[in-house]
Amino acid sequence: MAVGIGDRMLSKLVIFLFGLAVSARAEITPYVGAIGGISTLSADAGSKLSPQGLSSSSYSPANGGALNVFAGVHLHDYFSLQANYIWNQNDLLLSSSLTGSDTFYEEARTSSQQAFVFDFLLYFRRRSSRIRPYLGTGGGVIHLSSAEDHVVASGGTPVLPPASFTSNRPVFRSHVGIDLRLAQRLDFRYSFSEMIGTNDIEAQLQVADAPRRLGGGPNEAGIPSLIDSIFNTDPNVLLVVAQLAAWGFWSYFFLFCRRWKVPQALKICGTFLILANPAAFFLVSAYSESLFLMALLGFVYWSTAEGPTARILAAIHGMVMSAARARWGSSSSL
């Protein structure tokens, strides 16, 4: 049975329960910490027409727990290196069916991932600041293990996934957050991160020769989907939302240029470099990425400004940023 399932898995760790980092005060400062929160895996589905009929398969994950234990070193006021051990566990529901026959199955499974990731962190305020927003990115290795829980229902002679399987793959991680100073040597960390790697569930669903589909599909993410459900009258509403968010992205970009007093020549050069990047595609299409990028720049812009109004605006942009990366489709929720 051949169906189209994405060849990448997107793992989102929405970290909000707690995050404590203990550090010593020095020019080059080591620190350690731990963060706990919620893990959400991407879901996907696909189908393929064959002489036997239309075959379809899907997997739907449930939210699970996540833990990130880390140790790093502040090399500079604005730069840090960090090593991470990241664990998360989620329940999965796998299903497959073939029209025109009684062949189908629905299976409940458990899935866990353990990752070792090395990160580079870029801070936007000095180490002495009480509030320090940051961006981070890095890579490492992730170990996936999945085991059968029970078969919910089946009919005919379906090809079931193995009772258990494991895999080891490279993984890319991107995260954003903020460190809040609680005491001289104690910080609280709020973080939202994504890990992108190869989707090994696809192979276990016996999929082949199908169009590729990535984990974060269009028109299924957070606030744009919510707006679409509210104004469920015009199919172009998501495109309008994406374009308004793109306008906001460029507004914050030029506000940063003005704040940093960037020369006109460099400003023009930076504009063309962004436009030339292939990722600029997301600024002209009905994806949630334009809203996320706008909220990200707004979060950094206002969190580095002074005053209570700036803090409120930074918090609003942070919530929008997190909501724009959370899927609201029927297959997964946040």
Secondary structure as GFF3:
##gff-version 3
##sequence-region A 1 334
A	DSSP	beta_strand	8	23	.	.	.	ID=ss1
A	DSSP	beta_strand	29	41	.	.	.	ID=ss2
A	DSSP	beta_strand	44	50	.	.	.	ID=ss3
A	DSSP	beta_strand	53	61	.	.	.	ID=ss4
A	DSSP	beta_strand	64	74	.	.	.	ID=ss5
A	DSSP	beta_strand	79	98	.	.	.	ID=ss6
A	DSSP	beta_strand	104	123	.	.	.	ID=ss7
A	DSSP	beta_strand	131	155	.	.	.	ID=ss8
A	DSSP	beta_strand	164	183	.	.	.	ID=ss9
A	DSSP	beta_strand	186	198	.	.	.	ID=ss10
A	DSSP	alpha_helix	201	204	.	.	.	ID=ss11
A	DSSP	alpha_helix	222	230	.	.	.	ID=ss12
A	DSSP	alpha_helix	237	259	.	.	.	ID=ss13
A	DSSP	alpha_helix	264	276	.	.	.	ID=ss14
A	DSSP	three_ten_helix	278	283	.	.	.	ID=ss15
A	DSSP	alpha_helix	289	303	.	.	.	ID=ss16
A	DSSP	alpha_helix	308	324	.	.	.	ID=ss17
###
